[in-house]
Amino acid sequence: MQIRVFILDKKNEFVETFDEQLINEPIEKIKKLELSPANEIIESFKKSDYPRSEQKVLRWTVLYKNHIVTVSCDIALIYWLKSNEEISYKIRQYTFENISFKIDGNRIIPENKCKNIPIIVGKAAIEYLSLETKNIYDITPNLTYNEKLFSNGRTLIDAFFKYPIDINLWFIIKFAYSSHRVHFSDLFYLKDKDIFGQICERIHLEKTNWLKANYEANPFSIILIKRLNELGIEKRENLEKFFNLTTWNGKDLIKESYISDLSITFSKFSPNIYSTDYLYKRMFENPEECISMFTIQYNPLPNDNLFYCNYIKYYHGEDILADRLLYMQLNWDEVYSNLMFLLVRNFHIISENIRNRILNENISIELYEALKNDIETEKQKKCTFHYSKEYINYQCTIDNYEFKLVQNSDELIHILKATPIPVLAEDGIVYYSISEDNKIKACLRLDNVFSIHSTNNSYPYTVPARIRIAVIKWLKRNNLHEKYGPYFRTEYKYLMEELS
């Protein structure tokens, strides 16, 4: 059996004691406790001498016996009295509370017991629990952590109890999609003693002493490094600028259970990574083609943040990008997300003046408003699709499907949110929306051949047969069937039919 005891001192802080009486005697028999009232009590006595009471924990005990760690506390109801400017106390009632922990993977710990354990007591408890971890898993737990990140000792114990091989996993697993619901033994090879090396392998970062030191000082740093690398920040001196952040995109790193922009893949398998740098380069040099570049062959639009970061880095380099991102995080506003959202979707029509401002200024509400106004102005200049009169006359209804010309790029992106295609109107390319009961079902593209694109998010690459039949009838009605094709053998019968 091993025991450690912590007693309340004059400063209302708990300190470890080695006094045999303070360790072994029932709390009600101890006469030499020196207690001080809480600040609230002292302040209230300035208004009146009426007695006050408060409930205090006087002693914490951590007991390690038979593979079980028990944390207990002695609580007293204290009456504070004031007489002749002197404050004294009387103890009227004593109570006792305890909670036990055992590293066996099955034990459920009551959440409502011993909730406000001091950090110093929690540290003593996990030191004993670490001995059990070593016995069970033959792994020496990582007990290097930043105690300032833990709100109290109970959180510290809960973190160790859930991740006894490395307490810092308490902070980073929540960013790994559903991995926080998985037992730690399913995430690691426990026979491999290098747990940190496995963490680096799972989130695909190179293991270095620098990375480990920062991880143990602030476990969020490893998540930030991963995300910043994706955004184009790689130099250590630039990465270190972000390590003191307590929020990301305005969300508290400790309190939030999940932050989507920092999500990681905690996997034993390497992700399929491909480079889009050459596309960004062509896009920035030829802005009018940017949407086409990324949407050809049904690739999705680039990520808002990645687009903005690549844009800044391409023209100004990593150092300026790091400063921009840090300013953004320190002064976060949802407007920043909105600006990046608009930027990537409208880059091909934004005026050169606004592009230069985005390159040379920190993101701000004023810049966001200027971007919005610029887009509204430029839409009228560059995004309206122009069609010859004959194609306007082809608008009609076939089999309850209404064929209507798509007027501009915004309308096209809205229609094809599931499968975007190039939105710049080029000579010879025509777009028709296909609607039924005032709901758009598909989009028809005419460009040497006809192609139909579904708006059904569940089945983005399939088009119901009845829509394809309506399209074939529409081509026949407008004498376009010989110009566009090809057709399946079974479809020729519809081309042979006389349309009413």
N, C-alpha and C positions, 0 to 999 in steps of 0.2 A: 504494500500500500504506500502511495505517495500523496502528499497533501501540500497545498499552498493556500495561504490565507491573506486577504486584503481588507484593510480596515479603513474606515472613513476618518480623515484628519480634519484639522481646523479650517483648511481651505476648501472643505467639501469635495476633496478628491480622494480617490482610493490609492493607498500605498501598501506594498507588501510588508507584512510583519513577521517577525521570527520570535516574538514574545510568546512563551508557552501559555500564559494565562489568556492572552487574546486569541490564541489558536484553539485551545481546548475547552475553556469555560463556556457554559451557556451564556448567551449574550446578555441576559437579564441580570447576571451576577457580576458582570464586569463593571467596576466602579471608576476606572480611570479613563473612560472615553472623554475626549475633549471635542465637543460638538459646537458648531456655529450655525446660526439660523440662516436660511436662504435669504438672498438679497431682497426678495419680495416681502419677507417677514420684517426685515430691518426697516424697509421703507414704510410699511404700514404702521409700525410703532411710532413713526414721526407724527402721525395723525392722531393716534390715541394709544392709551396703555392697555387697551382691552386684550386679553389673552388670545393668542393665535395657535393654530395647530398645523402640523404637516406630517406626512408619512415619509419616512426615510429608510433606505437600506443602510444598515450600519456595518455589515460585514459580508464579504463574499468568500466562499470556500470552493476550491477546485480539488476534487478527490479522484485519484486514479487507482482503481482496484478491480481485479478480476476482469481485465480487458474493457472495463467500462469507465468512462469519464463522467463524473457527476458534478454539476455546477449548482451550488445552493446559495441562498442569501437569507440573512436575518433582517427582518423588517420591524420597525418600531413606529408607533404613533406617538409623536412628541408634542407636548404642550409647551409653548414658549410664554414666559411671564416677564413683565417689565415692572421694576420697582426701583424708584430713586435712580433712574437712568441706568440701572443694572439689568441685564437680560439673563435670565436663567431658564432651566427647562425641567420638565418632569416627563418620565416615560410611563404611559398608561397601558400600553398594549403591545405585545410582541407577536409576530407571525413568522412563518417559515415557508419558503418555496424552493423547489429544486427541479432540475431537469437532467436527464441522463443521455449520453451519446455513446454509441458503439459502432465502430466501422465494420459493418457486416453486409451493407448493401441492401438490407431489407427493412431496417428499423425506421419507423415514421416518427418524426420529431414534432411534438405539439407546437404550433405557432404562437399560442397565446401565453406560454409560460416563460418567465425570465426574459422578457423582451428587451429590457434596457441594460443588458450586461455591459459593463465598462470595457473599453478596448484592452486594458491591462489584464483583465480577468479572461477575456477571450483569447488573448495571446497565450496565457498559461494553459488554457484548455486545449488549444490546437497543438501545443508542444507535446502534450501527453497523447493526443490522438495521432500525432505523427509517428509515435513509437508503434502504435497498433498498425498503421499503414505499412510501415516497413516490415512488420512481422507477417502481415497477410499477403502483400503484393511483392515483397522483396525489392521495394523501390524506396529510396530516400526521398521524401517529398520535398518539393521546392517551397521553402518557407521565407523566401526573399520576396517581400511585397511592400507596397506603399500603404501603410495603415491609415493615412489621411483619406484614402478613397473609401474607407469603411465607416459607415455612420455610427456603428457601435460594435461591441464585442459579439453580440448575438449574430449580426450579419457576418462577421468574421468566421464564427463557428459554422454557420450554415454554409458559407462558401467552401470551407475546408471539408465539411461533411459531404458535400456534393462532388467536389473535385479534390480528393485527398492527395492525388499525385502532383498537382500544381494548383495552388489556390487562385492564381491569376486567371485561370480558365473561367472563373465566375463572371469575369467582365467581358471576355471576348466571345464565348460560345453563343451568347445571345444574338450576335451578328451573323451567325452561320445558319440562316434559315431555320430548319426544324431540328438542328443538331442538339439544341439545348434540351430536347425531350429524350435524347438517347443517353443511356448510361455511359460514363466515360470509358469503361472497359471495351465498349464497342467502337470507340473512336481511335484507340491506340493499341499497338502491340505492347502489352505490359512486360513481355520478356525483354524488350528493347528498353534499356534504362534511360536512354537519351530522349526524354519526353519533349524537351524544347525543340530538339532536332526534328521530332515528328510533327510538332506544331508548325514549324517552318515548312516542312514538306507538305502538310495538308493545305496550307493557304498559299503555297508556291512562292515562298520567299527564300533567298539564300541565307543560311545560318551563318551569323558572324558574332563575334564578341560584342561589337557595338550594338547590334540588334538585340542581343540578350540583355545587355545592361539597361537599355531603354525600356524593354519589355517589363523587366522586374521593377524599374522605377515608376513606370506608368504603362500598364498593360494595353491601354487604348492606343499607345504609340504604334503597335504592330498593325492595328486595324487602319490607322491613319496612313501609315507608310504604304500599305497595300493599295488604298484608294488613291493616294497622291501619286504613286507610281503609274496608276492607270490614267491619271489626268495629265501626266507628263512631267512630274516633279521627281527627280532621281538623285540630285546632289544631297549629300548628308547635311550640309550647312543650311540648305533650303528646307529639308524635311524637319530638322530640329526646331525651326521657327514655329511649327504647329503643335509641338508636344505639350505645351501648356494650355491648350484649348480645353475647355470644359463642356463646350457645346459644338454641335455640327449642324449646319443649316437650321440654327435656332433651337435645336433639341438637345436636352441634357444627356450627356454621354452616360452618366451613372443611372439616372432615374428612368430614362426611356428603356422599355423592354426590347425595342427593335427600331433601328433607323435604316430605312430602305436604301438610302444612298451610300451607306457604309456596309451593306451586306456582302458577305464573303461566301465562297464555296469551300466548305471544310471537308475536303475529299481526299481519298487516297489516290485518286486518278487525276492526271494532268488535264486541264481544260483544253479544248480545241481553240487555240488562239491564232488568229490571222491578222495581218497588218493591213490597215486602211490608209497608211500615211500617204501613199501615192495619190489616192483619191482626194484627200484633203488638199494636197499640194495643187492638183489640177483645179480643184474647186475654188480655192482662194485666188488663183490666178485667172480663172474664167468663171466669175460669180454667176453669170446668167445660166450656166449649165449645172449648177450645184445640185439641184433636186434630181435632175436626170441622172447625174453620176451615181447617186446613191440608191435610186429607186429602180434602175434598170434590172431586169430579171427578178423583180419582186423583192429585192433586198430592202429592209426597212430604213427609215430615216435615221441619220446618226443621232446618238444620245446627245441631249441638250448640253450637258456639262462638258462632254468630250469635244463637241464642236467648238464651243467657246474657248476652251483651253487650248485646243490645237490652233485656233485662229490667233490667239495672243502669242503663243510660243513660236509659231511659224514666222511672225514678223518681229517679235521683240526678244525671244529667247526665254529660257527657263527661269532666270532670276526675276525678271519682270512678272512673269506668270505667277511665281510663288508669292510675290508681294501683293498682286491683285487678289489671289485666292485668300490670303491671310486677312487682308482688309475686309473682304466679303464676309468671312466667318466671324470676325470681331464686330462687324456692324450689320449683322444679318437682317434681311427683310425679305418677305415672300416675293416682293417685286423682282428680286434678283432672279429667281426661278422663272418668273413670267417673262423677263427680258430674254433669257437664254432660249426659252421655248419659242418666242417669236423670232428670234435671230435665225435659228436653224431652218424654220419653215418659210421664212421670207427673205433669206439672204440674197437670192437672185434678183430681188427687186429693190433692195435697200439702196438709197442714194450713196454716192461716194462720201459725201460729207458725214453722214451718220456712221458709215463704216469706219471712217477715220476717228470719229469720236469714241466709238466702242474700242478701237485699238489703243487709244491714247488716254482714256479716262477710266477711273474706277467706276464700277457699276453704281448707279444712283437712281433714285426715283425720278429725278429730272431727266436723266438720260433715257429711262424707260418711256416716259411720256413723249419725248422727242422721237424715239423709235416708233412708237404707236402712230403718231401723227404722220411720220414719214411713210410708213407702210400704207396708210389709208390714201395718201396722195399718190404714191407710186403704183398702187394697184390699178388705178384708172389708166396709167400710162403703159404698163407692161404686161398686165396679167389678163386682160380681156382677150378672149379668143375671137378671131375674125374668120368668118366662113363665107364662101360664095353663096349667091342667091339660091342656086340649085339645091344646096344642102339644107338651106332654111326651109325650102318647100318639101323636103323629105320628112319633115316632122308629121307624125300621124299616130293612130292607134291600130294595133293588130292583135287580135285575140285577147282583148282587154289589157294589153300592154301598151303603154304610151311611150313613144320614142321622141325624145326632146333633146335638142342640142345643149351641151354643157357650155356655159357662158364664159367661165373664167377658171383660173387655176385653183382658187379657194374652193369653188364648188366641186371641182374634180377631186381634190384631196379629201373633202368631206364625204363624197360618195365612195371613194376607194380607201377608206381608213384601214381596212383589213389588208388590202393588196395594192399599195400605191404604185403608180407607174409614172413615167416622165410627164411633167405638167406643162412644159413649155410648148405652146402651139407652134407647130412647124408647118410649112407648106405641104399640103397633101395629107395631113393627119387630121382626122375628124373624130370627135367624141360625142356620143349620144347617151343620155341616161335612159334606163328602161324601168318604168314605174308601173305598179299595179295597185289600184285603190289608193293612189297618192303616196305610196311608199316605194322608194327606189330599191329595186331588186338587183340590178346589174348595170354595167357600163359597157357600151359597144365602142370599140376602137377600129377605125378604118385606116389602114396604112399598108397599101399593096394587097394585104390580106385582111380579113376581118378577125377580130378576137373579142371574146366576151369575158368580162371580169366580174366575178360575183361580189356582192357586198355582204354576204353571209359570213359573219365572223367565225362560225363553227366549222364551215367548210369553205375556206377561202379559195380553193383551187378547183371547185366543182360548180357547175352551173346546171340547174334543173333542165331536163330535156325539153320541157314545154317552153322555156325561154329561148333555147336554141332554135326550136321550130319556129317560134314567132320571129326571130331574127332572120331566118331563111325566107320566110314569107315576106318580111319587110324588104329584104334585098330584091326579091322577085317583083314586088309591087312597084318599086322605084327603079326597075331595070338596072340594078347594080350587081345582079347575081353573076354576070359574066366577068365583071371587073374584079370582084372579090371572091375569095374561096380560101382553101379547097373545101370540099364537102365529103361527108361519109356516103358510102353507096346507098345506105338506107334513107338518106335525106333527099335523093334526087326526085322521089315521088312528090315531095312538097314543091319542088321547083316546076314540076309538070302540071300541078294543079292550077285551075283557073281561080283567081281570087275574086271574091265578091266585092 
